[in-house]
């Protein structure tokens, strides 16, 4: 049975993320149904941006984890309705860019 993965970010981001997420899940051997709409009680995982419509995780009774698209989690960790593991995005290019920015301003 595939995992139901809800993409919860701004609607204009769906086309950017849909194919890469599907490829990454398949490459990892994860059978998943990736969509922007599910009944909350059917969702196993949420690929999440803090500026999405999802702000209350309480209805997601089957939720196993939230995968944050943003590198920072400060906008999510204070959410009292989040009671599952939270993973943040780690991207080498983003990390390198931050290192270069800090180095250039020291």
N, C-alpha and C positions, 0 to 999 in steps of 0.2 A: 504494500500500500504506500503510495507516494506521500511525502510530507507536504502539507499545505503551507506555502510560503506567501505571506502577504507583503507586497511592496507598498510601503506607506511613506511616501514622499510627495513633493509637489507633482501634480499630474504631468507637467511638462518634462519631468525627469525620467518618466517611464520608458520612453523610446530610447533614451541614452543608455539606460541600465538593463533593459529587458534581455537583449541577446547576450551581453557579457555575463550576466548572472546565470542565465540558462546554461551557457557553455561551462562556466566554472562549476556549477552544481553537477553537471554531467561528467566533467573531468574528474571530480572528486568521488564519483560513483554514487551520488545522492539522487535518488528518485524523488522528484519534487514537482508539484503543481504550483507554478509561480504566476500570481495574478494580483491585480489591484483591488479586487473585491472578493470577499468571502463573508459568510456569516461568521460573526466573532467566535462562536463556539466551535468552529471548524478549523481555526488557525493554529498551526503548530509553531511557526516561527514568523517573526516580523523583521523584514529589512526596513530600517527605520531612519527617517530624518526628523529631528525635533520640531521642524516647522511644518510637519504634516498635519492632517486632520486628526490623527490618532494622538490623543493626549491622556486618555484614561484607558489603562490596560485591564481594568477589572472585568469587562465582558469577555475577554479572551481566556476562557477557563481551561483550554487545552494547551495554552502557550508554554513552550519549553525554553525559549530564549529570544532576546531581541538583539539584532545585529545592526549596530548604529553605523550609518553611512558617513557620519562626520568623525573626524579624528578626535575631537574633544567630546567628553561625555558630561561636562558640567551642566548642560541643559537637560540631562536625563536623570542623573543619579538622585536628584532631590524629589523625583516623582514618587509619591507615596503609594501609587497604585502598581508600581513595578516590583514584582516579587519573584522574578526569574533572572537567570544570568544575563548580563549585558556585556556584549563584545563590541569593541570599537574598531573602526577601520584603521588598518596599518598599511601605509603605502610608501614604498621606498622613494618614489619621486616627490611625494609630499614632505617626507622627512628630510630629504636632501635640500629641497627648497627652503625649508625652515632653517636648516643649518646655514645655508648660504646667506639668507636674510639676516640672521643674527650675526654671523661673521662680518658681513658688510657694514653693520651698524655698531660694531664694538670699537 
